[in-house]
Amino acid sequence: MNMQKNALGILLITLFGEIGLCMAKDVSVAPLSEKVFQAIRVDSLSAIGCDVTCKLKEVNDFDNNADTRKYIGCKANSGNVNIQAIPKPVIGKSLLPNAWVLTGGVGTDKLLRTVPLTVVGATNITASCVNTKTTTADVRPNYKLVFTDTPWRDKASGATTWDATLNVVSQSAANSSNFTVLETITYGFSISAAGVVTTHNPVGGGNITVTTFNIIDGIADGVPVGGVSIIAEYTGCAEQTLQWNQIITTSYPSQGCTSPYTDPCPNDDTLPYYFTDTELPHYITAVP
């Protein structure tokens, strides 16, 4: 009998050790006087917005870990990013066990922390109770990024369609091909068999501003051509840097390329961005 009690005690100690004593009274049972408890886990830990107007975006951290998340917020003169933890099952803060721990950021609340938008840098928020989740809020400086392109095709090649999906992206790290799309626009043009040029006006974009969009319908290199000229800009922030990524879908691809393809094609380097690292400084400027 004593051996059975000892075995049971060891089992209970093992079980409670595994869940870190992360138990709370189950208030859903009746009568409430019954001492029925349930394990509490961290269901989610995520940014729920800012207390001011802000640019906040969840980005891919490329670590293949479902328990970690990352957000970038653009630096501002005031305000905070709000990070909220949600337990599973959902219970009030007063019912959370002492083993529930939320660390990082500003504040002592058991379910909510803030990260100031006024200070550039990364802050890790971690919630633990049986399991652990970590969310990073990375406040980044602001930049203005400009895009310019003048695609055209020879009318003598017959009916042509040319369409672009233009993404402004957050490059995850230096020399990395990993990125998160921040905003997108589409635009393009078509040339009929009779040589009539029709523009496909920019659509979408959010915070991408198209400042110039003109039809090209004239002579280039001594031959009739049709196309468009476009200038666009975006102001915001990124992990490593802002970049453009443009995907072309066309009936008349560049020589040696198969539609759809990443512009430029053939590529100037090994990365999927419109500008090379050498070209980029001419098109990006810091914003105070």
C-alpha positions as CSV (number, residue, x, y, z in Angstrom):
1,M,0.0,0.0,0.0
2,N,2.8,2.4,0.9
3,M,4.5,1.5,-2.4
4,Q,1.3,2.4,-4.3
5,K,1.1,5.7,-2.4
6,N,4.7,6.5,-3.2
7,A,4.2,5.6,-6.8
8,L,1.1,7.8,-7.0
9,G,3.0,10.7,-5.3
10,I,5.8,10.4,-7.8
11,L,3.3,10.4,-10.7
12,L,1.6,13.5,-9.4
13,I,4.9,15.3,-8.8
14,T,5.9,14.4,-12.4
15,L,2.7,15.6,-13.9
16,F,2.6,18.9,-11.9
17,G,6.3,19.4,-12.7
18,E,5.6,19.0,-16.4
19,I,2.9,21.7,-16.4
20,G,4.8,23.9,-14.0
21,L,1.8,23.9,-11.6
22,C,0.0,25.9,-14.2
23,M,-3.4,25.0,-13.0
24,A,-6.5,27.2,-12.4
25,K,-9.9,26.5,-10.9
26,D,-12.4,25.4,-13.6
27,V,-15.3,27.9,-13.0
28,S,-17.4,26.3,-15.6
29,V,-18.3,23.3,-13.4
30,A,-21.1,23.2,-11.0
31,P,-21.3,23.5,-8.1
32,L,-18.6,26.2,-7.9
33,S,-17.6,24.8,-4.5
34,E,-16.1,21.8,-6.2
35,K,-12.3,21.8,-6.5
36,V,-11.9,21.0,-10.1
37,F,-8.8,22.4,-11.8
38,Q,-7.6,22.6,-15.4
39,A,-4.3,23.2,-17.1
40,I,-3.7,26.6,-18.5
41,R,-1.7,27.1,-21.7
42,V,-0.6,30.1,-23.7
43,D,-3.0,30.1,-26.7
44,S,-1.6,33.2,-28.5
45,L,0.8,36.1,-28.0
46,S,0.3,38.8,-30.7
47,A,0.4,42.5,-31.5
48,I,-3.2,43.9,-31.4
49,G,-2.3,47.3,-32.8
50,C,-1.0,50.6,-31.6
51,D,-2.6,53.2,-29.4
52,V,-1.8,55.8,-32.1
53,T,-2.0,55.6,-35.9
54,C,1.0,53.5,-36.9
55,K,2.5,51.2,-39.5
56,L,2.6,47.8,-37.9
57,K,3.2,44.6,-39.9
58,E,3.8,40.9,-38.9
59,V,6.7,39.6,-40.8
60,N,8.0,36.1,-41.5
61,D,10.9,35.3,-39.1
62,F,11.8,32.3,-41.2
63,D,12.6,30.1,-38.2
64,N,9.8,27.5,-38.8
65,N,8.8,27.8,-35.2
66,A,5.1,28.3,-34.6
67,D,5.7,29.6,-31.1
68,T,7.6,32.7,-32.2
69,R,6.3,35.7,-34.0
70,K,7.8,39.0,-35.2
71,Y,6.3,42.4,-35.9
72,I,7.9,45.5,-37.3
73,G,6.6,48.9,-36.3
74,C,7.7,52.2,-37.8
75,K,9.3,54.7,-35.4
76,A,6.9,57.5,-34.4
77,N,7.0,60.5,-32.1
78,S,4.6,58.9,-29.7
79,G,2.6,55.8,-29.0
80,N,3.1,52.1,-28.3
81,V,2.7,48.7,-29.9
82,N,0.3,46.6,-27.7
83,I,1.2,42.9,-27.3
84,Q,-1.6,40.7,-25.8
85,A,-1.4,37.2,-24.4
86,I,-4.4,35.0,-24.4
87,P,-4.7,31.9,-22.2
88,K,-6.4,28.7,-23.1
89,P,-9.0,28.2,-21.9
90,V,-9.8,31.9,-21.7
91,I,-10.1,33.0,-18.1
92,G,-9.9,36.3,-16.2
93,K,-6.6,37.7,-15.0
94,S,-7.7,37.1,-11.4
95,L,-7.9,33.4,-12.0
96,L,-4.5,33.0,-13.7
97,P,-2.2,30.8,-11.6
98,N,1.0,32.2,-10.1
99,A,3.0,30.0,-12.7
100,W,1.6,32.2,-15.5
101,V,4.4,34.5,-16.4
102,L,4.5,37.4,-18.9
103,T,7.9,39.1,-19.3
104,G,9.4,41.9,-21.5
105,G,8.1,45.2,-22.7
106,V,6.6,47.9,-20.5
107,G,4.1,47.1,-17.7
108,T,3.3,44.5,-15.2
109,D,-0.1,43.3,-16.5
110,K,-0.5,39.6,-16.8
111,L,-2.0,39.7,-20.3
112,L,-0.8,43.0,-21.9
113,R,2.6,44.7,-22.5
114,T,3.5,47.7,-24.5
115,V,6.6,48.6,-26.6
116,P,7.3,52.3,-27.2
117,L,7.3,53.4,-30.9
118,T,9.7,56.2,-30.0
119,V,12.7,54.0,-29.5
120,V,14.3,52.0,-32.4
121,G,15.1,48.4,-31.5
122,A,13.8,44.9,-30.9
123,T,11.8,43.9,-27.7
124,N,11.0,40.3,-26.9
125,I,7.8,39.5,-25.0
126,T,7.5,36.0,-23.6
127,A,4.4,34.3,-22.1
128,S,4.8,31.0,-20.3
129,C,2.5,28.5,-18.6
130,V,2.9,24.8,-19.5
131,N,4.1,26.1,-22.9
132,T,6.0,29.2,-24.0
133,K,5.5,31.7,-26.8
134,T,7.7,34.6,-27.7
135,T,6.8,37.7,-29.8
136,T,9.3,40.3,-31.0
137,A,8.2,43.9,-31.6
138,D,11.0,45.5,-33.7
139,V,10.7,49.3,-34.0
140,R,12.5,50.4,-37.1
141,P,13.5,53.8,-38.7
142,N,11.5,55.2,-41.6
143,Y,12.7,55.5,-45.2
144,K,11.2,56.7,-48.5
145,L,11.8,54.3,-51.3
146,V,11.3,55.3,-55.0
147,F,10.5,53.1,-57.9
148,T,10.8,53.9,-61.6
149,D,10.4,51.9,-64.8
150,T,9.6,52.4,-68.5
151,P,8.6,49.0,-69.9
152,W,7.8,49.0,-73.7
153,R,7.5,46.5,-76.5
154,D,7.9,46.7,-80.3
155,K,4.6,47.1,-82.0
156,A,5.9,45.0,-84.9
157,S,5.7,41.9,-82.7
158,G,1.9,41.9,-82.9
159,A,-0.7,41.9,-80.1
160,T,1.1,42.1,-76.7
161,T,0.1,42.1,-73.0
162,W,2.4,43.1,-70.3
163,D,1.4,43.3,-66.6
164,A,3.4,43.8,-63.4
165,T,2.8,42.9,-59.8
166,L,4.9,45.4,-57.9
167,N,5.6,44.6,-54.2
168,V,7.3,46.8,-51.7
169,V,9.0,44.3,-49.3
170,S,10.9,44.1,-46.1
171,Q,14.2,42.3,-46.7
172,S,14.7,40.1,-43.6
173,A,18.5,40.4,-43.4
174,A,21.6,41.6,-45.4
175,N,22.2,39.6,-48.6
176,S,19.1,37.6,-47.9
177,S,16.5,36.6,-50.5
178,N,13.9,36.2,-47.7
179,F,11.3,39.0,-47.5
180,T,7.8,39.8,-46.4
181,V,5.5,41.7,-48.8
182,L,4.3,45.0,-47.2
183,E,2.1,46.5,-50.0
184,T,1.3,45.6,-53.6
185,I,0.1,47.3,-56.8
186,T,-0.6,46.0,-60.3
187,Y,-0.2,47.9,-63.5
188,G,0.7,47.3,-67.2
189,F,-0.3,47.8,-70.8
190,S,-1.4,46.1,-73.9
191,I,-0.8,46.6,-77.6
192,S,-3.5,45.5,-80.1
193,A,-2.7,43.8,-83.4
194,A,-3.4,47.2,-85.0
195,G,-0.8,48.9,-82.8
196,V,-3.2,50.6,-80.4
197,V,-1.7,51.0,-76.9
198,T,-3.9,50.7,-73.8
199,T,-2.7,51.3,-70.3
200,H,-3.7,49.1,-67.3
201,N,-3.9,51.7,-64.6
202,P,-2.3,51.0,-61.2
203,V,-4.6,49.1,-58.8
204,G,-4.2,48.6,-55.0
205,G,-1.2,49.8,-53.2
206,G,-2.4,51.0,-49.8
207,N,0.6,53.2,-48.9
208,I,2.3,53.0,-52.3
209,T,1.8,56.3,-54.0
210,V,2.0,56.4,-57.8
211,T,3.3,59.9,-58.7
212,T,3.6,59.4,-62.5
213,F,1.9,57.0,-64.9
214,N,2.1,57.8,-68.6
215,I,1.5,56.0,-71.8
216,I,4.4,55.4,-74.2
217,D,3.3,55.4,-77.8
218,G,5.9,56.5,-80.2
219,I,9.3,55.6,-81.7
220,A,12.3,54.0,-79.8
221,D,15.4,52.8,-81.5
222,G,13.8,53.7,-84.8
223,V,10.8,51.4,-84.4
224,P,7.2,52.0,-83.3
225,V,6.7,51.0,-79.6
226,G,4.1,51.0,-76.9
227,G,4.3,50.8,-73.1
228,V,4.1,52.9,-70.0
229,S,6.3,55.0,-67.7
230,I,5.8,54.8,-63.9
231,I,7.2,56.4,-60.8
232,A,6.0,55.3,-57.4
233,E,7.1,55.8,-53.8
234,Y,6.6,54.2,-50.4
235,T,7.4,55.6,-47.0
236,G,7.8,53.1,-44.2
237,C,10.2,50.7,-42.4
238,A,11.7,47.2,-42.8
239,E,13.8,44.7,-40.9
240,Q,17.0,45.1,-43.0
241,T,15.9,47.5,-45.7
242,L,13.0,48.3,-47.9
243,Q,13.1,46.9,-51.5
244,W,11.0,46.5,-54.5
245,N,10.1,43.1,-56.0
246,Q,8.4,43.0,-59.4
247,I,6.9,40.0,-61.1
248,I,6.1,40.3,-64.9
249,T,3.4,38.4,-66.7
250,T,3.5,38.9,-70.4
251,S,2.9,37.4,-73.8
252,Y,6.2,39.0,-74.9
253,P,8.9,38.1,-72.3
254,S,12.4,39.5,-72.2
255,Q,14.9,37.4,-74.2
256,G,15.8,34.2,-72.4
257,C,13.0,34.6,-69.8
258,T,9.8,32.6,-69.3
259,S,6.7,34.4,-68.1
260,P,6.0,35.0,-65.3
261,Y,9.5,36.1,-64.2
262,T,11.1,38.3,-61.6
263,D,12.2,41.7,-62.9
264,P,15.0,42.2,-64.0
265,C,15.4,39.2,-66.2
266,P,18.1,38.2,-66.7
267,N,19.0,39.1,-63.2
268,D,21.7,41.6,-62.2
269,D,22.6,39.6,-59.1
270,T,21.3,36.5,-57.2
271,L,18.6,38.3,-55.2
272,P,14.9,38.8,-56.1
273,Y,14.9,42.6,-55.9
274,Y,14.4,45.2,-58.5
275,F,17.4,47.2,-57.4
276,T,20.8,45.7,-56.6
277,D,22.6,46.7,-53.4
278,T,24.7,49.1,-55.4
279,E,21.7,50.8,-57.1
280,L,19.5,50.9,-54.0
281,P,21.1,53.9,-52.2
282,H,20.1,56.1,-55.2
283,Y,16.4,55.4,-54.6
284,I,16.1,55.3,-50.8
285,T,16.4,58.1,-48.3
286,A,16.0,58.3,-44.5
287,V,12.9,60.1,-43.2
288,P,13.4,62.0,-39.9
